[in-house]
Amino acid sequence: MHSWMKIVIQVIILYMIYFLGVFLQNLFHLMIPGSIIGMIILFVLLQANFFQKEWVKDGSLFLVKYLPLLFIPATVGIMQYLLLFTSKGFITVIVVLISTVLVMISSSWICQQLSERKEDVNKIKERKYSG
């Protein structure tokens, strides 16, 4: 199979998971966005033994490669709320900066905890196989 066809099929699979999340969100009137529900479904599927990451790897890498282009409609949509930014622009900038710093701190802390946990598991495995 051609690589572009493989990517198209994988992107279709990812979109089907996204649309399943949106469908569930609308069906149960959930406050969580359908895209987040779709990511949770994808995570659960990837943790399952029957769903392989290779089934969506190339498609997801393709989407990540062109991710900045996907933000253009959202950025243009902000222009509808220009009045909000002119009246409360300074407060909005402060909130964005604080939330960005909090996300960076929490992400780095979580990564550090996970890497320490992985090191502990590797040490246990080494002791198990050496002794």
N, C-alpha and C positions, 0 to 999 in steps of 0.2 A: 504494500500500500504506500502511496506517495506520502511524503511527510506533511504536505499542506492539507491533504485529506484527513490524515490522522489528527492534525491540530483542529480542523473544523469539527470533526466528530467529538473530540474531547471538549471543545468549547460548548457544543450542543449539550453534552452531558452535564457540564457545569451550569448551564442555563436551565436545564430541566430541574436540577436540584434547587436552584434559585426560585424558579416558578413554583416548585412544591412548597418552599418556605412561605412565599407570598400567598399561595392558596390556603395553607394552614392558618396563616395569620388572619386572613379574611374570614375563613370558616369559623374559627373560634373567637374572633374579635379580640385578638391579643394586642397588648400595648407594645410588644416587641416588634420591631420592623421585620418584614418578611425576609429581607436579605440576611439579617442576623440569624433568623431561624434556619435559613438555607445553609449558612456556614456551620451551624451546630449540626445539622443533618449530615453535611459533608464530613465533619470531624468524626461523628459517630460511624459513618460508613467506612472512613479510613481506619478506624480502630477495629472494625470487624475484619475477620479473617478472609471473607470472600470478596471484599472490595480492595483492589490493589491500587497503590498510588500511581503506578505507571499508566493506569487507565485515564488519568487526568493531568499527568505531569507536564507534557508538552503543551497542552492547551492552556494550563495555568501559567506556565512560563511565558507563553505568547501574550496572554492578557497582562501580566505584570510588566512585560517589556513596553507595552503601549499604555500603561496605566495613566501617565500624565495627560494623554489625550482624552481619557474618560472623565477627567476633572474639568475640562473646558465647559461643558454645559452647566455644571454646578456653579462655576465661577461667573459665567454670563448671567445665570439666574439671580445672583446676588445683586445685580444692577436694579432689579425690581425693588429692592429694599434700601436704595441709596439714601433716602431720607432718614432711615434708622441709623445709618452709619454717620451721617453728618451731625445728627443731634446727640448721639451717644457713642461716637466713634472712639473717644479716649477710653471710656469704660470698656468698650468691646475689645480694644487692643490689650488692655490690662488683663481682662479675663482670658483672652487667648494666650497671652504670655504665661500666666500662672498655670493654666491647664496644661500647656505644653511642657512646662518644667515638671509638673506633677506626673505626667505620663512618662517622661524620660526617666525620672527617679524611680517610679514604680516598675517600669520595664527593666531597668538595669538591675534592680533588687531581685526581681523574679528570675531573670537570667542567671544571676549569681547564685541564687538558691538552687536552681535546677542543675547548674554545672557542678556545684559542690555535692549535690545528691548523686549525680552521675559518677563523680570521682569516688564517692563512698561505695557505690555499687561495684565499680571496677576493682577497688581494693578488696572487697569481699570475694569477688570472683577469683582474684589472684591467689588469695589465701586458700580458697577452696580447692583450686587446681594444683597448688604447690604442696599442700599438706595432705 
